[in-house]
Amino acid sequence: MSVFKKEWRRWGALGVLAAVFLLMPLACGRDKEPPVVTITAPADGGTVSGYVSITVEATDDDSVASVSFIIDDSLAGTLYQPPWEYEWNTLELEEGSTHTIKATALDPSDNEGESDPVTVTVMQPSKPPNTPGAPEGPPAGFVGDALTFRATTTDPDGDSISYQFDWGDETKSDWTDYVTSGEEMEVQKAFDSEGTYTVKVRAKDTYEVTSALSPGLTVVISPVSSTGSIQVNSVPTGAEIWLDGTNTGKTTNALLDKIAPGERTLSLRKEGYADYQATVTVVAEQTAEVNATLERIGEVIWQYETGGEIYSSPAIGSDGTVYVGSSDSKLYAFTPQGDWYWEYGTGLAVKSSPAVGSDGKIYFGSDDTYLHILHPEGVRYREYKTEGYISSSPALGSDGTIYVGCGDDNLWALTSEGKFKWKYITGGDVASSPAIGEDGTIYVGSDDSCLYAINPDRTLKWSYKTGAKVQSSPAIGSDGTVYFGSQDGYVYALDPADGNPKWSHKTGGKVNSSPAIGEDGTIYIGSDDDSLYALNPNDGNVKWSYGTAGFVRSAPAVGADGTIYFGSVDGYIYALRADGTLKWRYETGDAVSSSPAIGADGTIYCGSMDHSLYALSSDSPGLASSPWPKFCHDSQNTGRAGP
C-alpha cells in the first residue's frame, strides 16, 4: 500500500468523523422554543358584551404558524395568518356568567406556546348596533392616495353609533365620533403598499356594545405609475364629479389625475339638472376629455290654479288625462299639455284621490258623503250616498267592486254600478285608502288604531292593533307583505296570512304618509319628524333618511330610474336619487300633502295647498315597475296589487 493511500485512509476517516461532529450541533439545535403568546384584549377581570374581538400577540424566533382560541376549555377557532383576532359572540350567553379565555400558538416546528388565562364576565347593558353592510368606497386606488370609505347602520335602542374600520392590512382606524343612528360616517385611508385588501367595519353604541364585523369590500391598490387623466368640463359648471360610483370631491371644471388605465364610469351631479353619465377610456400618460351639457329638470311645464287647497293625489288615465280633486268642491280633468278639459262640482271639498277604471270611468269621494262615478267626459254616471265624509281614495277590485273608507267608521263595498254590496264597521273613521292584495284581500286602516284585513265576502281575516290612528294607506310587497304607517310613529310590516308583525321601525313623529316600494324592494315612507325614510324590506333597518323642513305626509312615487318624488309641508316637491341624495326640489307656494304621480313621459304631477296642480319636468322614464311604486299602486290609483 502506498504512503498516499495510507494518509488518505487516516485523514479521510478523521474527516468523516469531523463532519459528523460538526453536524451534530445542528441536529441537536433544532428549534425547541415555543412561541410567546399574550391575550391583549379583553382585559383579565373585565366585562364583555355584544361581539368581542379577542386579540392575541404571538411572537416566535422563527415564525408563528397558527393561533388557536380556547373559551371555557373548548376550541373556538384557529387562525393561520395575522392579525390574530377572533370575533366572539356573547349575545347568547347568560347575563353575569364568567368565562375563561386562553390562546395557544404553534411555530413551524410544532412547538406550542400558551397564554395566561383571561377571565371575563358577560354583561349586556344594551343591544348591539345592527351589523353594518359592507363599507362603501372605491374598488381601486393607488399607493398613498387618500381614499374615502363610508359606513352606516342603525341601533335597535336608538343609541348613537361609533364606527371602526378594519383596513385588511393589519391596521384599523380609530373609533369615530358618535353619530345618530342611521347617519352615515366617512373615514379616509391611504394604503402604504400595493395589493388587494378587504375593508370591513364594525359599530358600537354609547354603552361600548359592539356589533359583528361587516361583510368586506375588496379594494385593489396599484403602484403609482402608468396612470392617465380625465379633464371634466360641463355647462353649467359646478357639478359634482363621481368616478366609478364614488364622489371625487371635485366639481366641474376639473382635472382628475392618477387614474388607472381602462374603462371608467364618470357621473356628474348638480342640483336641478339631470345626472350625466359616460364611459371614459383612460390611457396611460394621456388625458381624456369629457364635455357635458347638463339638462335642466324640476321646472314647471304647466301649472293650473284651482279654487282651493289640493290634498288629492292625481290619477292619470290611459290617454294621459290628469284628474285631481280640490277643496273648492270640484274634480278637475286636464290634458297632458295642461289644458283644462272639464271640472265636476260636488257639494263639499274633494280630498279623496280619484281612481280610473279600465273602462275610463272615474271614481272619487267627497266630504259631501257621496261616492261619485263619472264618465271620462266628466258627466255623472252614478253617485252613492254614504253616512259620512269620504277623504279615503277608492280601490277598484279585479271584479269591478269599489272599496272606499268613510268617516262613518265603515269600509264600504259597492258594485261597479255604484250599488250597495256590503259595509264593514270599524271602531273609528276610515280615512285610510284601501289596498287590495292579489288574492282579493282588502287592507285598510282605521282611526281605532287597527289595520284590518277583510275578505271580499266581508268576513274579517285578521286585524292588527297599533298605538294610534292608522290613516296611512298600505302598500303590498311582492311576497304579499303589508307595509303601512301609524300615528304612533311606527312603520309596520305584517305577514299577510295572519297579520303577525315581521318588523316595525320607530320614526321620530306620526306616520301619516303611505309607503311606496322601489324595484329592489326598498320601502320609502315619510314621517312627521320631517324626514323621508328608505327602509330595508327584510328587517326595517334604515338605509338612509332625508330631512326636510316640514312634515312629510305626501306618499312617495318611484320613477323607473329609481328617483323618489315626494312633497313636504315645507312647500317643496323633492326628487331624490336612490342613494338618498338630492337631485332637485321645486318650491310651491304652500304645504304639499298631495302625493305625486308620474306620467309615461316622466312628467311629475303634484298638488299643493297653494291651490295649484303642478306639472314638472324630470328625467325619469315613467313609473317604476315595482310591486307598489306609488300611492294607490299605479297611475290610475286602482289600489290593487298585480299587473
C-alpha positions as CSV (number, residue, x, y, z in Angstrom):
1,M,0.0,0.0,0.0
2,S,1.4,3.4,-1.0
3,V,2.0,6.2,1.6
4,F,-0.6,8.3,-0.1
5,K,-3.3,5.7,0.4
6,K,-2.3,5.2,4.0
7,E,-2.6,9.0,4.6
8,W,-5.9,9.2,2.8
9,R,-7.4,6.5,4.9
10,R,-6.1,8.1,8.1
11,W,-7.3,11.6,7.4
12,G,-10.3,10.6,5.4
13,A,-11.7,8.7,8.3
14,L,-10.9,11.7,10.6
15,G,-12.7,14.0,8.1
16,V,-15.9,11.9,8.2
17,L,-15.8,11.9,12.0
18,A,-15.2,15.7,11.9
19,A,-18.1,16.2,9.6
20,V,-20.3,14.2,11.9
21,F,-19.3,16.1,14.9
22,L,-19.8,19.4,13.1
23,L,-23.3,18.5,12.0
24,M,-24.3,17.1,15.5
25,P,-24.9,20.6,17.0
26,L,-27.2,21.5,14.1
27,A,-29.3,18.4,14.6
28,C,-29.3,18.7,18.3
29,G,-30.1,22.5,17.9
30,R,-33.4,22.0,16.2
31,D,-35.9,24.7,17.3
32,K,-37.5,23.8,20.5
33,E,-38.5,27.3,21.7
34,P,-42.3,27.7,21.7
35,P,-44.0,31.0,20.7
36,V,-44.7,33.6,23.3
37,V,-48.5,34.2,23.5
38,T,-50.3,37.1,25.2
39,I,-54.0,38.0,25.1
40,T,-54.1,41.8,24.8
41,A,-57.9,42.1,24.7
42,P,-60.2,41.8,26.5
43,A,-58.6,42.6,29.8
44,D,-58.4,40.0,32.6
45,G,-61.2,40.5,35.1
46,G,-63.2,42.8,32.8
47,T,-66.7,42.7,31.4
48,V,-67.7,41.9,27.8
49,S,-70.8,42.4,25.7
50,G,-72.0,42.1,22.2
51,Y,-69.4,40.9,19.7
52,V,-66.0,40.8,21.4
53,S,-62.7,40.9,19.5
54,I,-60.3,38.6,21.3
55,T,-56.9,39.9,20.3
56,V,-53.6,38.0,20.7
57,E,-50.0,38.9,20.3
58,A,-47.8,35.9,19.3
59,T,-44.0,36.0,18.7
60,D,-41.5,33.3,17.9
61,D,-37.8,33.2,17.0
62,D,-38.8,31.6,13.7
63,S,-42.5,32.4,12.9
64,V,-46.0,31.7,14.1
65,A,-47.9,29.1,12.0
66,S,-51.3,29.3,13.8
67,V,-53.1,30.7,16.8
68,S,-56.0,28.9,18.4
69,F,-58.6,30.5,20.7
70,I,-60.0,28.4,23.6
71,I,-63.0,29.5,25.5
72,D,-64.0,27.5,28.6
73,D,-61.7,24.7,27.6
74,S,-63.3,24.3,24.2
75,L,-61.7,25.2,20.9
76,A,-63.5,28.3,19.5
77,G,-61.4,28.8,16.4
78,T,-58.0,28.7,14.7
79,L,-56.3,31.3,12.6
80,Y,-53.4,30.7,10.2
81,Q,-52.3,34.2,9.5
82,P,-52.3,37.5,11.3
83,P,-53.9,39.6,12.6
84,W,-54.6,37.2,15.4
85,E,-58.1,38.3,16.2
86,Y,-61.2,36.2,16.9
87,E,-64.7,37.5,17.0
88,W,-66.7,36.1,19.9
89,N,-70.5,36.5,20.0
90,T,-71.5,36.9,23.7
91,L,-75.1,37.8,23.0
92,E,-76.5,34.3,23.7
93,L,-74.6,33.8,26.9
94,E,-76.2,34.1,30.3
95,E,-76.1,37.6,31.9
96,G,-73.4,37.6,34.6
97,S,-71.8,34.4,33.5
98,T,-68.0,34.1,33.8
99,H,-65.8,32.7,31.1
100,T,-62.1,31.8,30.7
101,I,-60.2,32.6,27.5
102,K,-56.8,31.1,26.5
103,A,-54.8,31.2,23.3
104,T,-52.2,28.7,22.0
105,A,-49.7,29.2,19.2
106,L,-47.7,26.8,17.0
107,D,-44.5,27.5,15.2
108,P,-43.3,25.6,12.1
109,S,-41.6,23.0,14.3
110,D,-44.9,22.3,16.1
111,N,-43.7,23.9,19.3
112,E,-46.7,25.1,21.2
113,G,-46.9,28.2,23.4
114,E,-49.9,29.0,25.6
115,S,-51.1,32.3,27.0
116,D,-52.0,33.1,30.6
117,P,-55.8,32.7,31.0
118,V,-58.1,35.7,30.9
119,T,-61.4,35.6,32.9
120,V,-64.3,37.9,31.8
121,T,-67.9,38.4,32.9
122,V,-70.7,38.9,30.4
123,M,-72.8,42.0,31.0
124,Q,-75.1,43.3,28.3
125,P,-76.1,46.9,29.1
126,S,-77.9,47.3,25.7
127,K,-78.5,45.6,22.4
128,P,-75.6,46.0,19.9
129,P,-76.0,48.1,16.8
130,N,-77.1,46.1,13.8
131,T,-74.2,44.7,11.8
132,P,-73.3,47.2,9.1
133,G,-73.4,46.3,5.5
134,A,-70.1,46.2,3.5
135,P,-68.4,49.6,3.5
136,E,-68.9,51.8,0.5
137,G,-65.9,53.2,-1.2
138,P,-63.7,53.0,-4.3
139,P,-62.9,49.5,-5.6
140,A,-59.4,50.6,-6.6
141,G,-56.8,53.2,-5.9
142,F,-53.1,54.0,-5.8
143,V,-50.5,53.7,-3.1
144,G,-50.5,56.9,-0.9
145,D,-53.9,58.2,-2.2
146,A,-56.4,59.2,0.4
147,L,-59.5,57.1,-0.3
148,T,-62.9,57.8,1.3
149,F,-64.9,54.9,2.8
150,R,-68.4,55.2,4.2
151,A,-70.5,53.1,6.6
152,T,-73.9,53.3,8.1
153,T,-76.1,51.2,10.3
154,T,-78.8,51.6,12.9
155,D,-79.1,50.8,16.6
156,P,-82.2,48.9,17.9
157,D,-82.2,51.0,21.0
158,G,-81.8,54.2,19.1
159,D,-78.4,54.8,20.6
160,S,-75.7,56.9,18.9
161,I,-73.1,54.9,17.0
162,S,-69.4,55.0,16.5
163,Y,-67.5,53.1,13.7
164,Q,-64.2,51.4,13.4
165,F,-62.8,50.3,10.0
166,D,-60.6,47.2,9.6
167,W,-58.4,48.0,6.6
168,G,-57.3,44.5,5.9
169,D,-53.6,45.4,6.2
170,E,-53.3,44.5,9.9
171,T,-54.3,48.1,10.9
172,K,-57.6,49.6,12.0
173,S,-59.0,53.1,12.2
174,D,-59.6,54.9,15.4
175,W,-63.2,54.7,16.6
176,T,-65.0,57.6,15.0
177,D,-67.0,60.3,16.8
178,Y,-70.6,59.2,17.7
179,V,-73.3,60.0,15.2
180,T,-77.1,59.5,15.2
181,S,-78.4,56.0,14.5
182,G,-78.7,55.7,10.7
183,E,-76.4,58.6,9.9
184,E,-73.5,57.8,7.5
185,M,-69.9,58.2,8.6
186,E,-66.9,58.8,6.3
187,V,-63.3,57.9,7.1
188,Q,-60.2,58.2,4.8
189,K,-57.4,55.7,4.4
190,A,-54.2,55.8,2.4
191,F,-52.6,52.4,1.8
192,D,-48.8,52.2,2.0
193,S,-48.3,49.4,-0.4
194,E,-49.8,47.8,-3.4
195,G,-52.1,44.7,-3.0
196,T,-55.6,43.6,-2.6
197,Y,-57.3,44.5,0.7
198,T,-60.6,43.5,2.3
199,V,-62.1,46.5,4.1
200,K,-64.6,45.8,6.9
201,V,-66.3,47.9,9.6
202,R,-67.9,47.4,12.9
203,A,-70.1,49.6,15.1
204,K,-70.5,50.2,18.8
205,D,-73.1,52.1,20.8
206,T,-72.6,54.6,23.6
207,Y,-72.5,51.6,26.1
208,E,-69.5,50.2,24.2
209,V,-71.5,47.3,23.0
210,T,-70.1,46.2,19.6
211,S,-71.7,44.8,16.5
212,A,-70.3,42.0,14.4
213,L,-67.8,42.8,11.7
214,S,-69.4,43.7,8.4
215,P,-69.0,41.9,5.1
216,G,-65.9,43.1,3.2
217,L,-65.3,45.5,0.4
218,T,-62.4,44.4,-1.9
219,V,-60.0,47.2,-2.8
220,V,-57.1,46.8,-5.2
221,I,-54.2,49.2,-4.6
222,S,-51.8,49.7,-7.5
223,P,-48.4,51.4,-7.6
224,V,-48.3,55.0,-8.7
225,S,-47.2,54.5,-12.3
226,S,-48.6,54.4,-15.8
227,T,-51.7,56.4,-15.0
228,G,-53.9,58.7,-17.1
229,S,-56.1,61.7,-16.5
230,I,-59.6,63.0,-17.3
231,Q,-60.4,66.6,-17.9
232,V,-64.1,67.0,-17.0
233,N,-66.0,70.1,-18.2
234,S,-69.7,70.9,-18.0
235,V,-72.2,73.6,-18.9
236,P,-73.1,74.8,-16.4
237,T,-70.0,74.3,-14.2
238,G,-70.1,73.3,-10.5
239,A,-71.3,69.7,-11.0
240,E,-70.1,67.0,-8.6
241,I,-67.7,64.6,-10.3
242,W,-68.2,60.9,-9.4
243,L,-65.9,58.2,-10.7
244,D,-66.9,54.6,-10.5
245,G,-69.7,55.4,-8.1
246,T,-67.5,57.4,-5.7
247,N,-67.6,61.1,-5.2
248,T,-64.1,62.5,-6.1
249,G,-64.7,65.6,-4.1
250,K,-64.2,67.8,-7.1
251,T,-66.6,69.8,-9.2
252,T,-66.5,70.8,-12.8
253,N,-64.4,72.0,-14.5
254,A,-61.6,69.9,-13.1
255,L,-58.8,67.5,-13.9
256,L,-58.9,64.0,-12.4
257,D,-55.4,62.6,-12.3
258,K,-53.7,59.4,-11.2
259,I,-56.4,57.2,-12.8
260,A,-55.7,53.6,-13.6
261,P,-55.9,52.8,-17.3
262,G,-59.1,51.1,-18.5
263,E,-62.8,51.9,-18.9
264,R,-64.2,54.1,-16.1
265,T,-67.7,55.3,-15.3
266,L,-68.0,59.0,-15.0
267,S,-71.1,60.7,-13.5
268,L,-71.9,64.4,-13.0
269,R,-74.5,65.5,-10.4
270,K,-75.8,69.0,-10.0
271,E,-79.0,70.1,-8.2
272,G,-81.7,71.0,-10.7
273,Y,-80.1,69.1,-13.6
274,A,-80.4,65.5,-14.9
275,D,-77.5,63.3,-13.9
276,Y,-74.9,62.9,-16.7
277,Q,-73.1,59.6,-17.1
278,A,-70.5,58.4,-19.6
279,T,-67.9,55.6,-20.0
280,V,-64.4,57.0,-20.4
281,T,-61.4,55.0,-21.6
282,V,-58.3,56.1,-19.7
283,V,-55.0,55.6,-21.4
284,A,-51.6,55.7,-19.6
285,E,-49.8,59.0,-19.9
286,Q,-52.8,60.6,-21.7
287,T,-55.6,62.9,-20.8
288,A,-59.1,62.1,-21.9
289,E,-61.6,65.0,-22.1
290,V,-65.3,65.0,-21.3
291,N,-67.5,67.9,-22.2
292,A,-71.1,67.7,-20.9
293,T,-74.1,69.9,-21.4
294,L,-76.4,69.3,-18.4
295,E,-80.2,69.1,-18.9
296,R,-82.4,71.3,-16.6
297,I,-85.1,69.4,-14.8
298,G,-87.5,70.0,-12.0
299,E,-89.0,73.0,-13.8
300,V,-92.7,73.9,-14.3
301,I,-94.1,72.6,-17.6
302,W,-97.5,74.0,-16.6
303,Q,-99.5,75.0,-13.6
304,Y,-103.2,75.3,-13.0
305,E,-104.7,77.2,-10.1
306,T,-107.9,75.8,-8.7
307,G,-110.2,77.5,-6.2
308,G,-109.0,75.6,-3.1
309,E,-106.2,73.6,-1.4
310,I,-105.2,70.4,-3.1
311,Y,-104.9,67.4,-0.8
312,S,-105.9,64.9,-3.5
313,S,-103.3,63.0,-5.4
314,P,-103.6,63.0,-9.2
315,A,-104.6,60.0,-11.3
316,I,-103.6,59.5,-14.9
317,G,-105.9,57.9,-17.4
318,S,-104.8,55.6,-20.2
319,D,-104.9,58.5,-22.6
320,G,-102.8,60.7,-20.4
321,T,-105.7,62.8,-18.9
322,V,-104.8,64.0,-15.4
323,Y,-107.5,64.0,-12.8
324,V,-107.3,65.7,-9.4
325,G,-109.7,66.9,-6.6
326,S,-109.7,70.3,-4.9
327,S,-111.0,71.7,-1.7
328,D,-113.1,74.0,-3.9
329,S,-115.5,71.0,-4.1
330,K,-114.5,70.1,-7.7
331,L,-112.8,67.3,-9.5
332,Y,-110.7,68.6,-12.4
333,A,-109.5,67.0,-15.7
334,F,-106.6,68.3,-17.7
335,T,-104.9,67.2,-20.9
336,P,-101.2,66.2,-20.6
337,Q,-100.3,69.6,-22.0
338,G,-102.1,71.4,-19.2
339,D,-105.2,72.4,-21.0
340,W,-108.4,72.5,-18.9
341,Y,-110.6,69.6,-20.0
342,W,-113.6,69.7,-17.6
343,E,-114.5,70.1,-14.0
344,Y,-117.2,68.5,-11.9
345,G,-118.8,70.1,-8.9
346,T,-119.7,68.2,-5.7
347,G,-121.3,69.5,-2.5
348,L,-118.1,69.9,-0.4
349,A,-114.3,69.5,-0.6
350,V,-112.7,66.8,-2.7
351,K,-109.8,65.5,-0.7
352,S,-110.2,61.9,-1.9
353,S,-107.9,60.9,-4.8
354,P,-109.7,59.7,-7.9
355,A,-109.3,56.2,-9.3
356,V,-109.7,55.4,-13.0
357,G,-111.3,52.2,-14.1
358,S,-110.4,50.0,-17.1
359,D,-113.3,51.5,-19.0
360,G,-112.2,55.1,-18.2
361,K,-114.8,55.8,-15.6
362,I,-113.6,58.0,-12.7
363,Y,-114.3,57.1,-9.0
364,F,-113.8,59.5,-6.1
365,G,-115.3,60.6,-2.8
366,S,-116.1,63.9,-1.3
367,D,-116.8,65.5,2.0
368,D,-120.4,65.7,0.8
369,T,-120.6,61.9,1.8
370,Y,-121.1,60.8,-1.8
371,L,-119.0,58.3,-3.8
372,H,-119.1,59.8,-7.3
373,I,-118.7,57.9,-10.6
374,L,-118.2,59.9,-13.7
375,H,-117.9,59.1,-17.4
376,P,-114.5,60.0,-19.0
377,E,-116.1,63.2,-20.4
378,G,-116.9,64.4,-16.8
379,V,-120.6,63.6,-16.9
380,R,-122.2,61.9,-13.9
381,Y,-122.7,58.2,-14.2
382,R,-123.7,57.2,-10.6
383,E,-123.4,58.5,-7.1
384,Y,-123.9,56.7,-3.9
385,K,-124.6,58.4,-0.5
386,T,-122.7,57.0,2.5
387,E,-123.2,58.1,6.1
388,G,-120.0,60.3,6.5
389,Y,-117.4,62.3,4.7
390,I,-115.1,60.5,2.3
391,S,-111.4,61.5,2.2
392,S,-110.3,57.9,1.5
393,S,-109.5,57.1,-2.1
394,P,-111.4,54.3,-3.7
395,A,-109.7,51.0,-4.6
396,L,-111.0,49.0,-7.6
397,G,-111.2,45.2,-7.3
398,S,-110.5,43.0,-10.3
399,D,-114.2,42.1,-10.5
400,G,-115.2,45.8,-10.5
401,T,-116.1,46.1,-6.8
402,I,-115.4,49.6,-5.4
403,Y,-114.0,49.7,-1.9
404,V,-113.8,53.0,0.0
405,G,-113.3,54.2,3.6
406,C,-115.7,56.6,5.2
407,G,-116.0,59.0,8.2
408,D,-118.9,56.9,9.4
409,D,-116.4,54.2,10.6
410,N,-117.1,51.9,7.7
411,L,-115.3,50.4,4.8
412,W,-117.9,50.3,2.0
413,A,-118.1,47.9,-0.9
414,L,-120.1,48.9,-3.9
415,T,-120.7,47.2,-7.2
416,S,-119.2,48.6,-10.4
417,E,-122.6,50.2,-11.0
418,G,-122.3,52.1,-7.7
419,K,-124.9,49.9,-5.8
420,F,-124.5,48.8,-2.2
421,K,-122.8,45.5,-1.7
422,W,-121.7,45.5,2.0
423,K,-120.1,47.6,4.6
424,Y,-117.7,46.6,7.4
425,I,-117.8,48.7,10.6
426,T,-114.5,49.5,12.4
427,G,-114.1,51.4,15.6
428,G,-113.2,54.8,14.1
429,D,-113.3,56.9,11.0
430,V,-111.7,55.3,7.9
431,A,-109.5,58.0,6.3
432,S,-107.0,55.4,5.1
433,S,-107.3,54.3,1.5
434,P,-107.8,50.6,1.0
435,A,-105.3,48.4,-0.8
436,I,-106.3,45.1,-2.4
437,G,-104.0,42.1,-2.4
438,E,-103.6,39.7,-5.4
439,D,-105.8,37.2,-3.6
440,G,-108.6,39.9,-3.2
441,T,-108.0,40.6,0.5
442,I,-108.7,44.3,1.3
443,Y,-106.3,46.0,3.7
444,V,-107.4,49.3,5.3
445,G,-106.6,51.3,8.4
446,S,-108.9,53.0,10.9
447,D,-108.8,55.7,13.5
448,D,-109.4,53.0,16.0
449,S,-105.7,52.2,15.7
450,C,-106.1,49.0,13.8
451,L,-105.2,47.8,10.3
452,Y,-107.9,45.4,9.0
453,A,-107.6,42.5,6.5
454,I,-111.1,41.8,5.2
455,N,-112.1,39.1,2.8
456,P,-114.1,40.0,-0.4
457,D,-117.2,38.4,1.3
458,R,-116.9,40.9,4.2
459,T,-115.6,38.4,6.7
460,L,-112.6,39.5,8.9
461,K,-109.4,37.7,8.0
462,W,-107.4,39.4,10.9
463,S,-106.8,42.8,12.4
464,Y,-103.6,44.3,13.9
465,K,-103.7,47.0,16.6
466,T,-101.1,49.7,16.7
467,G,-100.7,52.5,19.2
468,A,-102.6,55.3,17.4
469,K,-104.8,56.1,14.4
470,V,-103.9,54.5,11.1
471,Q,-104.6,56.9,8.2
472,S,-101.7,55.6,6.1
473,S,-102.7,53.6,3.1
474,P,-101.0,50.2,2.9
475,A,-98.5,49.0,0.3
476,I,-98.2,45.4,-0.6
477,G,-94.9,43.7,-1.4
478,S,-94.1,41.1,-4.0
479,D,-94.5,38.4,-1.3
480,G,-97.7,39.9,0.0
481,T,-96.2,41.6,3.0
482,V,-98.3,44.5,4.1
483,Y,-96.5,47.8,4.9
484,F,-98.1,50.8,6.5
485,G,-97.6,53.6,9.0
486,S,-99.4,54.7,12.2
487,Q,-99.7,57.9,14.1
488,D,-97.8,56.0,16.9
489,G,-94.7,56.8,14.9
490,Y,-94.0,53.3,13.7
491,V,-93.8,51.8,10.2
492,Y,-95.1,48.2,10.2
493,A,-94.6,45.1,8.1
494,L,-97.2,42.4,8.6
495,D,-97.5,38.8,7.4
496,P,-100.5,38.7,5.0
497,A,-101.5,35.3,6.2
498,D,-102.1,36.0,9.9
499,G,-101.3,39.7,10.5
500,N,-98.3,38.9,12.7
501,P,-95.6,41.6,12.6
502,K,-92.4,40.9,10.7
503,W,-90.9,44.0,11.9
504,S,-91.6,47.6,13.0
505,H,-89.5,50.7,12.7
506,K,-89.9,53.7,15.0
507,T,-89.6,57.2,13.5
508,G,-89.5,60.4,15.3
509,G,-93.0,61.5,14.5
510,K,-96.5,60.4,13.4
511,V,-96.6,58.4,10.2
512,N,-99.5,59.7,8.1
513,S,-97.6,59.1,4.8
514,S,-98.2,56.0,2.8
515,P,-95.4,53.7,1.7
516,A,-94.1,53.1,-1.8
517,I,-91.8,50.2,-2.8
518,G,-88.7,50.5,-5.1
519,E,-87.7,47.9,-7.7
520,D,-85.1,46.5,-5.2
521,G,-87.8,46.2,-2.5
522,T,-86.8,49.3,-0.5
523,I,-89.7,50.8,1.4
524,Y,-90.0,54.6,1.1
525,I,-92.2,56.5,3.6
526,G,-92.4,59.9,5.2
527,S,-92.9,60.9,8.8
528,D,-94.0,63.9,10.8
529,D,-90.4,64.1,12.1
530,D,-89.8,66.0,8.7
531,S,-88.0,63.0,7.1
532,L,-88.4,60.6,4.3
533,Y,-87.1,57.1,5.1
534,A,-85.7,54.3,3.0
535,L,-86.1,51.1,4.9
536,N,-84.8,47.6,4.3
537,P,-87.8,45.4,3.5
538,N,-86.4,42.4,5.4
539,D,-85.8,43.9,8.8
540,G,-87.0,47.6,8.7
541,N,-83.5,48.9,9.2
542,V,-82.8,52.4,7.9
543,K,-80.9,52.5,4.6
544,W,-80.9,56.3,4.7
545,S,-83.2,59.2,5.6
546,Y,-83.6,62.6,4.1
547,G,-84.6,65.6,6.2
548,T,-86.9,68.4,5.1
549,A,-88.2,71.5,6.9
550,G,-91.7,70.2,7.4
551,F,-93.9,67.1,8.0
552,V,-93.7,64.6,5.2
553,R,-97.3,63.4,4.7
554,S,-97.1,63.0,1.0
555,A,-96.6,59.4,-0.2
556,P,-93.5,59.0,-2.4
557,A,-93.6,57.9,-6.0
558,V,-90.7,56.0,-7.5
559,G,-89.6,56.6,-11.1
560,A,-88.3,53.9,-13.5
561,D,-84.8,55.2,-12.9
562,G,-85.1,54.9,-9.2
563,T,-85.7,58.6,-8.4
564,I,-88.0,59.1,-5.5
565,Y,-90.5,62.0,-5.7
566,F,-92.5,63.4,-2.7
567,G,-93.8,66.6,-1.1
568,S,-93.3,68.2,2.2
569,V,-95.3,70.6,4.4
570,D,-92.2,73.0,3.9
571,G,-93.7,73.7,0.5
572,Y,-91.2,71.8,-1.7
573,I,-91.6,68.9,-4.1
574,Y,-88.5,66.8,-3.8
575,A,-86.6,64.4,-6.2
576,L,-84.0,62.2,-4.5
577,R,-81.7,59.7,-6.0
578,A,-81.9,56.0,-4.9
579,D,-78.9,56.7,-2.6
580,G,-80.9,59.5,-0.8
581,T,-79.1,62.4,-2.3
582,L,-81.0,65.5,-3.6
583,K,-81.5,65.6,-7.3
584,W,-83.8,68.6,-7.4
585,R,-86.5,70.4,-5.5
586,Y,-89.2,72.8,-6.5
587,E,-90.8,75.4,-4.2
588,T,-94.5,75.8,-4.4
589,G,-96.5,78.5,-2.7
590,D,-97.6,76.4,0.3
591,A,-97.5,73.0,2.0
592,V,-97.5,69.8,-0.1
593,S,-99.5,66.9,1.2
594,S,-100.6,65.6,-2.2
595,S,-98.8,62.6,-3.5
596,P,-97.0,62.8,-6.8
597,A,-98.0,60.9,-10.0
598,I,-95.5,60.2,-12.8
599,G,-96.6,60.3,-16.4
600,A,-95.4,57.9,-19.1
601,D,-93.1,60.7,-20.4
602,G,-91.7,61.4,-16.9
603,T,-93.8,64.4,-16.1
604,I,-94.3,64.8,-12.3
605,Y,-97.9,65.8,-11.3
606,C,-98.5,67.1,-7.8
607,G,-100.9,69.4,-6.0
608,S,-100.2,72.0,-3.3
609,M,-102.1,73.8,-0.6
610,D,-101.4,77.0,-2.7
611,H,-104.4,75.7,-4.8
612,S,-102.3,74.7,-7.8
613,L,-101.6,71.5,-9.7
614,Y,-98.1,71.4,-10.9
615,A,-96.6,69.5,-13.9
616,L,-92.8,69.4,-13.5
617,S,-90.1,68.1,-15.8
618,S,-88.0,65.1,-14.8
619,D,-85.6,62.6,-16.4
620,S,-87.4,59.6,-15.1
621,P,-88.8,57.4,-18.0
622,G,-92.1,56.8,-16.3
623,L,-93.2,54.9,-13.2
624,A,-91.1,52.1,-11.7
625,S,-92.2,48.6,-12.4
626,S,-92.1,47.6,-8.7
627,P,-94.8,45.9,-6.6
628,W,-96.1,49.2,-5.3
629,P,-94.3,52.2,-6.8
630,K,-96.7,54.9,-5.5
631,F,-99.8,55.9,-3.5
632,C,-102.7,53.6,-4.6
633,H,-100.3,51.4,-6.5
634,D,-100.4,52.7,-10.1
635,S,-101.0,55.8,-12.3
636,Q,-104.8,55.1,-12.3
637,N,-104.8,54.9,-8.5
638,T,-106.6,51.5,-8.6
639,G,-105.1,50.5,-5.2
640,R,-104.9,46.9,-6.5
641,A,-101.7,44.7,-6.4
642,G,-100.7,42.9,-9.5
643,P,-100.2,43.8,-13.2
